Amino acid sequence: MSDFWIKVVMIIIVVHFIVGIGYLVLKLSPKKKDKDKKSD
C-alpha cells in the first residue's frame, strides 16, 4: 500500500512539474497577445 502512494506522489510531482514548465513557456512566449486581454 505504501509503495502505491509513493508512485502516486511521484506522478503528481512529475505532472505538476511538467504543467508548471508548460505554463511558464506559454506565459513567457509572445504568442497570441489578444488572448491576454480576455484572460487574467
Buried (B, 14 or more C-beta within 10 A) or exposed (E): EEEEEEEEEEEEEEEEEEEEEEEEEEEEEEEEEEEEEEEE
